[in-house]
Amino acid sequence: MSGAVPALATESDPRTPAPAVSATQRPIAEVQPAERSLANANAATAVELAPLAPALPPGVSTKTWSVPAFIELFENKYGRPMTETEKQALARGCIGVTTVNLERGNINPPLGMSFGTFPTARNVQDAINDILATNPTSSQFVSAVEQHPLLSQIDNVTRSLPSGPTSQWTAVIFSKRFYSKQNPSWTDEQAERAFRPDPVTDQVDMTEYRYVAKPGYVNFDYGWLDEGTGNWWHANHAEPGMKVYQSTLRHYSRPLLDFDRQVFSVTFARVHP
Protein backbone atom coordinates (compact mmCIF):
# COMPACT_ATOMS: atom_id res chain seq x y z
CA MET A 1 0.00 0.00 0.00
CA SER A 2 2.22 2.79 -1.30
CA GLY A 3 5.05 1.50 0.87
CA ALA A 4 3.20 2.42 4.07
CA VAL A 5 3.53 0.13 7.06
CA PRO A 6 0.05 -1.03 8.13
CA ALA A 7 -1.00 -0.15 11.65
CA LEU A 8 -2.66 -2.37 14.23
CA ALA A 9 -6.43 -2.35 14.59
CA THR A 10 -6.24 -0.93 18.11
CA GLU A 11 -4.42 2.17 16.91
CA SER A 12 -6.18 5.41 15.99
CA ASP A 13 -4.15 7.83 13.91
CA PRO A 14 -5.79 11.16 12.98
CA ARG A 15 -3.37 11.67 10.12
CA THR A 16 -4.53 10.92 6.60
CA PRO A 17 -3.75 7.23 5.97
CA ALA A 18 -2.47 5.64 2.80
CA PRO A 19 -5.11 5.19 0.08
CA ALA A 20 -7.36 2.31 1.09
CA VAL A 21 -8.90 -0.39 -1.06
CA SER A 22 -11.75 -2.81 -0.51
CA ALA A 23 -11.46 -6.60 -0.50
CA THR A 24 -11.89 -6.45 -4.27
CA GLN A 25 -8.90 -4.08 -4.49
CA ARG A 26 -11.08 -1.22 -5.72
CA PRO A 27 -10.29 2.25 -4.33
CA ILE A 28 -12.37 3.32 -1.35
CA ALA A 29 -14.49 6.41 -2.03
CA GLU A 30 -16.03 8.51 0.69
CA VAL A 31 -19.74 8.23 1.47
CA GLN A 32 -22.04 11.20 1.17
CA PRO A 33 -24.94 11.80 3.59
CA ALA A 34 -28.05 9.87 2.60
CA GLU A 35 -30.20 11.60 0.04
CA ARG A 36 -32.33 8.68 -1.02
CA SER A 37 -31.92 5.31 0.64
CA LEU A 38 -33.53 5.91 4.01
CA ALA A 39 -35.64 8.85 2.89
CA ASN A 40 -37.56 6.56 0.54
CA ALA A 41 -38.59 4.15 3.28
CA ASN A 42 -42.04 4.94 4.61
CA ALA A 43 -41.02 4.15 8.16
CA ALA A 44 -37.77 6.08 8.12
CA THR A 45 -38.07 9.41 9.85
CA ALA A 46 -35.90 12.37 10.66
CA VAL A 47 -34.52 10.28 13.54
CA GLU A 48 -32.90 7.79 11.16
CA LEU A 49 -31.41 10.56 9.03
CA ALA A 50 -30.26 12.68 11.97
CA PRO A 51 -26.51 12.31 12.55
CA LEU A 52 -25.12 11.03 15.82
CA ALA A 53 -22.68 13.94 15.74
CA PRO A 54 -21.71 16.68 13.28
CA ALA A 55 -19.76 15.43 10.28
CA LEU A 56 -15.99 15.44 10.50
CA PRO A 57 -14.64 18.68 9.04
CA PRO A 58 -12.55 18.61 5.85
CA GLY A 59 -9.05 17.33 6.46
CA VAL A 60 -9.98 15.41 9.63
CA SER A 61 -10.13 11.65 9.15
CA THR A 62 -11.10 10.47 12.63
CA LYS A 63 -12.24 11.68 16.04
CA THR A 64 -12.17 9.85 19.37
CA TRP A 65 -15.16 9.80 21.73
CA SER A 66 -15.37 8.41 25.25
CA VAL A 67 -18.03 5.79 25.92
CA PRO A 68 -20.06 8.19 28.14
CA ALA A 69 -19.91 10.81 25.38
CA PHE A 70 -21.10 8.27 22.81
CA ILE A 71 -23.98 7.25 25.07
CA GLU A 72 -24.98 10.90 25.31
CA LEU A 73 -24.90 11.18 21.50
CA PHE A 74 -27.04 8.05 21.21
CA GLU A 75 -29.58 9.33 23.73
CA ASN A 76 -29.82 12.71 22.01
CA LYS A 77 -30.35 11.08 18.61
CA TYR A 78 -32.96 8.55 19.67
CA GLY A 79 -34.64 10.71 22.29
CA ARG A 80 -34.48 8.18 25.12
CA PRO A 81 -32.02 6.80 27.66
CA MET A 82 -29.78 3.95 26.60
CA THR A 83 -30.95 0.86 28.47
CA GLU A 84 -28.68 -1.26 30.65
CA THR A 85 -28.96 -4.07 28.11
CA GLU A 86 -27.81 -1.68 25.37
CA LYS A 87 -24.91 -0.50 27.53
CA GLN A 88 -23.86 -4.12 27.95
CA ALA A 89 -24.08 -4.58 24.18
CA LEU A 90 -22.10 -1.40 23.55
CA ALA A 91 -19.37 -2.58 25.92
CA ARG A 92 -18.55 -5.36 23.43
CA GLY A 93 -16.57 -2.79 21.41
CA CYS A 94 -16.86 -2.08 17.70
CA ILE A 95 -19.49 -4.78 17.24
CA GLY A 96 -21.48 -3.17 20.05
CA VAL A 97 -21.48 0.22 18.33
CA THR A 98 -23.25 -1.32 15.34
CA THR A 99 -25.49 -3.53 17.47
CA VAL A 100 -27.00 -0.74 19.56
CA ASN A 101 -27.82 1.28 16.44
CA LEU A 102 -29.76 -1.66 14.98
CA GLU A 103 -32.00 -1.71 18.08
CA ARG A 104 -32.63 -5.44 17.78
CA GLY A 105 -31.22 -6.57 21.11
CA ASN A 106 -27.71 -7.78 21.89
CA ILE A 107 -27.20 -9.64 18.62
CA ASN A 108 -24.26 -10.12 16.30
CA PRO A 109 -25.04 -7.91 13.28
CA PRO A 110 -26.33 -10.24 10.54
CA LEU A 111 -23.92 -10.97 7.69
CA GLY A 112 -26.30 -12.69 5.26
CA MET A 113 -26.33 -9.73 2.84
CA SER A 114 -22.64 -8.84 2.61
CA PHE A 115 -20.94 -7.41 -0.46
CA GLY A 116 -17.47 -6.66 -1.72
CA THR A 117 -18.09 -2.99 -2.45
CA PHE A 118 -20.08 -0.19 -0.89
CA PRO A 119 -21.93 0.79 -4.11
CA THR A 120 -23.45 -2.68 -4.35
CA ALA A 121 -24.55 -2.57 -0.72
CA ARG A 122 -26.08 0.86 -1.34
CA ASN A 123 -27.98 -0.40 -4.38
CA VAL A 124 -29.38 -3.32 -2.40
CA GLN A 125 -30.30 -1.03 0.49
CA ASP A 126 -32.07 1.37 -1.87
CA ALA A 127 -34.01 -1.44 -3.52
CA ILE A 128 -35.16 -2.89 -0.20
CA ASN A 129 -36.22 0.49 1.12
CA ASP A 130 -38.11 1.23 -2.10
CA ILE A 131 -40.19 -1.87 -1.38
CA LEU A 132 -40.62 -0.96 2.29
CA ALA A 133 -41.86 2.45 1.17
CA THR A 134 -45.01 0.76 -0.16
CA ASN A 135 -45.82 -0.50 3.36
CA PRO A 136 -46.11 -4.13 2.22
CA THR A 137 -47.25 -7.12 4.21
CA SER A 138 -44.58 -9.74 4.77
CA SER A 139 -45.92 -11.83 1.90
CA GLN A 140 -46.03 -8.78 -0.38
CA PHE A 141 -42.43 -8.02 0.55
CA VAL A 142 -41.40 -11.56 -0.41
CA SER A 143 -43.25 -11.31 -3.72
CA ALA A 144 -41.71 -7.92 -4.53
CA VAL A 145 -38.20 -9.22 -3.80
CA GLU A 146 -38.76 -12.28 -6.01
CA GLN A 147 -39.80 -10.02 -8.90
CA HIS A 148 -37.10 -7.39 -8.43
CA PRO A 149 -34.31 -7.47 -11.06
CA LEU A 150 -31.55 -6.93 -8.48
CA LEU A 151 -32.91 -8.37 -5.24
CA SER A 152 -34.04 -11.61 -6.90
CA GLN A 153 -30.36 -12.38 -7.53
CA ILE A 154 -29.31 -11.73 -3.91
CA ASP A 155 -29.36 -14.47 -1.28
CA ASN A 156 -31.01 -14.03 2.13
CA VAL A 157 -33.06 -10.88 1.47
CA THR A 158 -36.42 -12.26 2.58
CA ARG A 159 -35.06 -14.51 5.32
CA SER A 160 -33.20 -11.51 6.79
CA LEU A 161 -36.39 -9.52 7.36
CA PRO A 162 -37.30 -9.70 11.08
CA SER A 163 -40.78 -10.77 12.11
CA GLY A 164 -43.57 -8.28 12.70
CA PRO A 165 -44.96 -5.45 10.57
CA THR A 166 -42.57 -4.35 7.83
CA SER A 167 -43.20 -0.74 8.86
CA GLN A 168 -40.91 -1.40 11.86
CA TRP A 169 -37.83 -1.80 9.68
CA THR A 170 -35.51 0.04 7.36
CA ALA A 171 -32.43 -1.29 5.57
CA VAL A 172 -29.10 0.05 6.84
CA ILE A 173 -25.42 -0.55 6.12
CA PHE A 174 -22.42 -1.47 8.23
CA SER A 175 -18.95 -2.68 7.30
CA LYS A 176 -16.91 -5.54 8.70
CA ARG A 177 -13.18 -6.19 8.44
CA PHE A 178 -11.77 -9.62 9.28
CA TYR A 179 -9.18 -12.32 8.63
CA SER A 180 -9.84 -14.77 5.81
CA LYS A 181 -8.36 -17.96 7.29
CA GLN A 182 -11.35 -18.79 9.46
CA ASN A 183 -10.58 -22.50 9.63
CA PRO A 184 -7.08 -23.36 10.93
CA SER A 185 -7.11 -26.49 8.78
CA TRP A 186 -7.44 -24.47 5.57
CA THR A 187 -4.41 -24.14 3.36
CA ASP A 188 -3.25 -20.68 2.39
CA GLU A 189 -4.73 -21.32 -1.05
CA GLN A 190 -8.13 -22.12 0.46
CA ALA A 191 -8.00 -18.99 2.59
CA GLU A 192 -7.08 -16.92 -0.44
CA ARG A 193 -10.23 -18.11 -2.21
CA ALA A 194 -12.48 -17.62 0.82
CA PHE A 195 -14.87 -14.70 1.24
CA ARG A 196 -14.39 -13.34 -2.25
CA PRO A 197 -17.26 -11.48 -3.96
CA ASP A 198 -19.39 -13.32 -6.49
CA PRO A 199 -18.31 -12.03 -9.92
CA VAL A 200 -21.93 -11.37 -10.94
CA THR A 201 -23.69 -10.15 -7.80
CA ASP A 202 -20.71 -8.93 -5.70
CA GLN A 203 -22.24 -10.84 -2.77
CA VAL A 204 -19.84 -12.46 -0.30
CA ASP A 205 -20.85 -15.80 1.22
CA MET A 206 -20.19 -15.45 4.96
CA THR A 207 -21.58 -18.81 6.05
CA GLU A 208 -18.12 -20.16 6.96
CA TYR A 209 -17.16 -17.10 8.98
CA ARG A 210 -16.44 -18.04 12.62
CA TYR A 211 -15.14 -14.79 14.24
CA VAL A 212 -11.60 -16.23 14.26
CA ALA A 213 -8.67 -13.82 14.56
CA LYS A 214 -5.36 -13.91 12.78
CA PRO A 215 -3.04 -15.34 15.48
CA GLY A 216 -1.87 -12.52 17.71
CA TYR A 217 -4.20 -9.90 16.24
CA VAL A 218 -7.68 -8.42 16.64
CA ASN A 219 -10.43 -10.68 15.30
CA PHE A 220 -12.61 -8.09 13.53
CA ASP A 221 -13.65 -4.47 13.20
CA TYR A 222 -17.19 -3.25 12.60
CA GLY A 223 -18.08 0.18 11.25
CA TRP A 224 -21.64 1.51 11.42
CA LEU A 225 -22.60 3.96 8.66
CA ASP A 226 -24.12 7.19 9.98
CA GLU A 227 -26.48 8.10 7.15
CA GLY A 228 -26.69 11.69 8.33
CA THR A 229 -23.00 12.39 7.71
CA GLY A 230 -21.48 9.53 5.71
CA ASN A 231 -19.08 8.91 8.62
CA TRP A 232 -18.44 5.48 10.13
CA TRP A 233 -18.54 4.63 13.85
CA HIS A 234 -16.27 1.94 15.31
CA ALA A 235 -14.12 1.30 18.39
CA ASN A 236 -10.69 0.17 19.52
CA HIS A 237 -11.83 -2.87 21.52
CA ALA A 238 -14.29 -3.99 24.19
CA GLU A 239 -14.39 -2.66 27.72
CA PRO A 240 -12.38 -2.00 29.79
CA GLY A 241 -10.59 0.86 28.09
CA MET A 242 -12.99 1.13 25.17
CA LYS A 243 -12.86 4.21 22.93
CA VAL A 244 -15.32 5.04 20.16
CA TYR A 245 -14.17 6.46 16.83
CA GLN A 246 -15.98 8.56 14.25
CA SER A 247 -14.08 8.18 10.98
CA THR A 248 -14.13 8.69 7.27
CA LEU A 249 -14.49 5.51 5.25
CA ARG A 250 -10.95 5.91 3.98
CA HIS A 251 -9.61 6.00 7.53
CA TYR A 252 -11.78 3.14 8.75
CA SER A 253 -10.67 1.08 5.72
CA ARG A 254 -6.96 1.92 6.01
CA PRO A 255 -4.46 -0.95 5.74
CA LEU A 256 -4.18 -2.92 8.99
CA LEU A 257 -2.12 -6.00 9.79
CA ASP A 258 -5.11 -7.68 11.44
CA PHE A 259 -7.38 -8.01 8.40
CA ASP A 260 -7.30 -9.05 4.76
CA ARG A 261 -11.03 -8.83 3.98
CA GLN A 262 -13.67 -6.13 4.16
CA VAL A 263 -17.36 -6.41 3.38
CA PHE A 264 -20.26 -3.96 3.35
CA SER A 265 -23.36 -5.54 4.83
CA VAL A 266 -27.04 -4.64 4.54
CA THR A 267 -29.40 -5.52 7.36
CA PHE A 268 -32.58 -4.27 9.00
CA ALA A 269 -32.72 -1.74 11.82
CA ARG A 270 -35.74 -0.74 13.87
CA VAL A 271 -37.24 2.61 12.93
CA HIS A 272 -38.74 5.30 15.13
CA PRO A 273 -42.24 6.80 15.07
C-alpha positions in Angstrom: 0.0 0.0 0.0 2.2 2.8 -1.3 5.1 1.5 0.9 3.2 2.4 4.1 3.5 0.1 7.1 0.1 -1.0 8.1 -1.0 -0.2 11.7 -2.7 -2.4 14.2 -6.4 -2.4 14.6 -6.2 -0.9 18.1 -4.4 2.2 16.9 -6.2 5.4 16.0 -4.1 7.8 13.9 -5.8 11.2 13.0 -3.4 11.7 10.1 -4.5 10.9 6.6 -3.7 7.2 6.0 -2.5 5.6 2.8 -5.1 5.2 0.1 -7.4 2.3 1.1 -8.9 -0.4 -1.1 -11.8 -2.8 -0.5 -11.5 -6.6 -0.5 -11.9 -6.5 -4.3 -8.9 -4.1 -4.5 -11.1 -1.2 -5.7 -10.3 2.3 -4.3 -12.4 3.3 -1.3 -14.5 6.4 -2.0 -16.0 8.5 0.7 -19.7 8.2 1.5 -22.0 11.2 1.2 -24.9 11.8 3.6 -28.0 9.9 2.6 -30.2 11.6 0.0 -32.3 8.7 -1.0 -31.9 5.3 0.6 -33.5 5.9 4.0 -35.6 8.8 2.9 -37.6 6.6 0.5 -38.6 4.2 3.3 -42.0 4.9 4.6 -41.0 4.2 8.2 -37.8 6.1 8.1 -38.1 9.4 9.8 -35.9 12.4 10.7 -34.5 10.3 13.5 -32.9 7.8 11.2 -31.4 10.6 9.0 -30.3 12.7 12.0 -26.5 12.3 12.6 -25.1 11.0 15.8 -22.7 13.9 15.7 -21.7 16.7 13.3 -19.8 15.4 10.3 -16.0 15.4 10.5 -14.6 18.7 9.0 -12.6 18.6 5.8 -9.1 17.3 6.5 -10.0 15.4 9.6 -10.1 11.7 9.1 -11.1 10.5 12.6 -12.2 11.7 16.0 -12.2 9.9 19.4 -15.2 9.8 21.7 -15.4 8.4 25.2 -18.0 5.8 25.9 -20.1 8.2 28.1 -19.9 10.8 25.4 -21.1 8.3 22.8 -24.0 7.2 25.1 -25.0 10.9 25.3 -24.9 11.2 21.5 -27.0 8.1 21.2 -29.6 9.3 23.7 -29.8 12.7 22.0 -30.4 11.1 18.6 -33.0 8.6 19.7 -34.6 10.7 22.3 -34.5 8.2 25.1 -32.0 6.8 27.7 -29.8 3.9 26.6 -30.9 0.9 28.5 -28.7 -1.3 30.7 -29.0 -4.1 28.1 -27.8 -1.7 25.4 -24.9 -0.5 27.5 -23.9 -4.1 28.0 -24.1 -4.6 24.2 -22.1 -1.4 23.5 -19.4 -2.6 25.9 -18.5 -5.4 23.4 -16.6 -2.8 21.4 -16.9 -2.1 17.7 -19.5 -4.8 17.2 -21.5 -3.2 20.1 -21.5 0.2 18.3 -23.2 -1.3 15.3 -25.5 -3.5 17.5 -27.0 -0.7 19.6 -27.8 1.3 16.4 -29.8 -1.7 15.0 -32.0 -1.7 18.1 -32.6 -5.4 17.8 -31.2 -6.6 21.1 -27.7 -7.8 21.9 -27.2 -9.6 18.6 -24.3 -10.1 16.3 -25.0 -7.9 13.3 -26.3 -10.2 10.5 -23.9 -11.0 7.7 -26.3 -12.7 5.3 -26.3 -9.7 2.8 -22.6 -8.8 2.6 -20.9 -7.4 -0.5 -17.5 -6.7 -1.7 -18.1 -3.0 -2.4 -20.1 -0.2 -0.9 -21.9 0.8 -4.1 -23.5 -2.7 -4.4 -24.6 -2.6 -0.7 -26.1 0.9 -1.3 -28.0 -0.4 -4.4 -29.4 -3.3 -2.4 -30.3 -1.0 0.5 -32.1 1.4 -1.9 -34.0 -1.4 -3.5 -35.2 -2.9 -0.2 -36.2 0.5 1.1 -38.1 1.2 -2.1 -40.2 -1.9 -1.4 -40.6 -1.0 2.3 -41.9 2.5 1.2 -45.0 0.8 -0.2 -45.8 -0.5 3.4 -46.1 -4.1 2.2 -47.3 -7.1 4.2 -44.6 -9.7 4.8 -45.9 -11.8 1.9 -46.0 -8.8 -0.4 -42.4 -8.0 0.6 -41.4 -11.6 -0.4 -43.3 -11.3 -3.7 -41.7 -7.9 -4.5 -38.2 -9.2 -3.8 -38.8 -12.3 -6.0 -39.8 -10.0 -8.9 -37.1 -7.4 -8.4 -34.3 -7.5 -11.1 -31.6 -6.9 -8.5 -32.9 -8.4 -5.2 -34.0 -11.6 -6.9 -30.4 -12.4 -7.5 -29.3 -11.7 -3.9 -29.4 -14.5 -1.3 -31.0 -14.0 2.1 -33.1 -10.9 1.5 -36.4 -12.3 2.6 -35.1 -14.5 5.3 -33.2 -11.5 6.8 -36.4 -9.5 7.4 -37.3 -9.7 11.1 -40.8 -10.8 12.1 -43.6 -8.3 12.7 -45.0 -5.5 10.6 -42.6 -4.3 7.8 -43.2 -0.7 8.9 -40.9 -1.4 11.9 -37.8 -1.8 9.7 -35.5 0.0 7.4 -32.4 -1.3 5.6 -29.1 0.0 6.8 -25.4 -0.5 6.1 -22.4 -1.5 8.2 -18.9 -2.7 7.3 -16.9 -5.5 8.7 -13.2 -6.2 8.4 -11.8 -9.6 9.3 -9.2 -12.3 8.6 -9.8 -14.8 5.8 -8.4 -18.0 7.3 -11.4 -18.8 9.5 -10.6 -22.5 9.6 -7.1 -23.4 10.9 -7.1 -26.5 8.8 -7.4 -24.5 5.6 -4.4 -24.1 3.4 -3.2 -20.7 2.4 -4.7 -21.3 -1.1 -8.1 -22.1 0.5 -8.0 -19.0 2.6 -7.1 -16.9 -0.4 -10.2 -18.1 -2.2 -12.5 -17.6 0.8 -14.9 -14.7 1.2 -14.4 -13.3 -2.3 -17.3 -11.5 -4.0 -19.4 -13.3 -6.5 -18.3 -12.0 -9.9 -21.9 -11.4 -10.9 -23.7 -10.1 -7.8 -20.7 -8.9 -5.7 -22.2 -10.8 -2.8 -19.8 -12.5 -0.3 -20.8 -15.8 1.2 -20.2 -15.4 5.0 -21.6 -18.8 6.1 -18.1 -20.2 7.0 -17.2 -17.1 9.0 -16.4 -18.0 12.6 -15.1 -14.8 14.2 -11.6 -16.2 14.3 -8.7 -13.8 14.6 -5.4 -13.9 12.8 -3.0 -15.3 15.5 -1.9 -12.5 17.7 -4.2 -9.9 16.2 -7.7 -8.4 16.6 -10.4 -10.7 15.3 -12.6 -8.1 13.5 -13.6 -4.5 13.2 -17.2 -3.2 12.6 -18.1 0.2 11.3 -21.6 1.5 11.4 -22.6 4.0 8.7 -24.1 7.2 10.0 -26.5 8.1 7.1 -26.7 11.7 8.3 -23.0 12.4 7.7 -21.5 9.5 5.7 -19.1 8.9 8.6 -18.4 5.5 10.1 -18.5 4.6 13.8 -16.3 1.9 15.3 -14.1 1.3 18.4 -10.7 0.2 19.5 -11.8 -2.9 21.5 -14.3 -4.0 24.2 -14.4 -2.7 27.7 -12.4 -2.0 29.8 -10.6 0.9 28.1 -13.0 1.1 25.2 -12.9 4.2 22.9 -15.3 5.0 20.2 -14.2 6.5 16.8 -16.0 8.6 14.2 -14.1 8.2 11.0 -14.1 8.7 7.3 -14.5 5.5 5.2 -10.9 5.9 4.0 -9.6 6.0 7.5 -11.8 3.1 8.8 -10.7 1.1 5.7 -7.0 1.9 6.0 -4.5 -0.9 5.7 -4.2 -2.9 9.0 -2.1 -6.0 9.8 -5.1 -7.7 11.4 -7.4 -8.0 8.4 -7.3 -9.0 4.8 -11.0 -8.8 4.0 -13.7 -6.1 4.2 -17.4 -6.4 3.4 -20.3 -4.0 3.3 -23.4 -5.5 4.8 -27.0 -4.6 4.5 -29.4 -5.5 7.4 -32.6 -4.3 9.0 -32.7 -1.7 11.8 -35.7 -0.7 13.9 -37.2 2.6 12.9 -38.7 5.3 15.1 -42.2 6.8 15.1 
